[in-house]
């Protein structure tokens, strides 16, 4: 008894398997490159946010040492006193800004952080610029 082996269906099956594996390999490479790009971008932003946090803490140290010296409050460079008596400090780095507002109590040689905000500076076009203004 002789058995004939048909190679046609096996060849088609192997071709489909090879195409699927090639597609999955390409998707894996593309995804890993995208992940690496996003990880690098996230690392840069995180590093920048930590730098801003360090600058803000340095500002608080300067306020603290000025209060502990017993003399009049000396504002660090870049800080300004607001109308309500609070001290505001803003610093900008690479498209991000840190805004700190501190309530100062000279009689008690203390301060309280009222506002601490890191935000992205938006420099894009206004998305509502061409919105219908109404009647």
VENMOUR-V447009 format. One line per field, one symbol per residue. ss: DSSP state (a for helix, b for strand, c for the rest). phi: phi as a letter, one per 40 degrees, with the letter a starting at -180 (. if undefined). psi: psi as a letter, one per 40 degrees, with the letter a starting at -180 (. if undefined). Layout:
ss = ???
phi = ???
psi = ???
This chain:
ss = cccccccaaaaaaaaaaaaaaaaaaaaaaaaaaaaaaaaaaaaaaaaaaaaaaaaaaaaaaaaaaaaaccccccccccbbbcccccbbbbbbbccbbbbbbbbbbaaacbbbbbbbbbbbccccccccccccccc
phi = .bbccccdcccccccccccccccccccccccccccccccccccccccccccccccccccccccccccccgcccbcccgbaccccgcbbbbbbafgbbbbbbbcbbccbfaabccaabbacccbccccbcbcccgc
psi = hhhhhheddddddddddddddddddddddddddddddddddddddddddddddddddddddddddddeeeaihhhiheiihideeihhhhihhfeiihhhhhhhgddefiihhdhhhhihhheiiheedeihea.
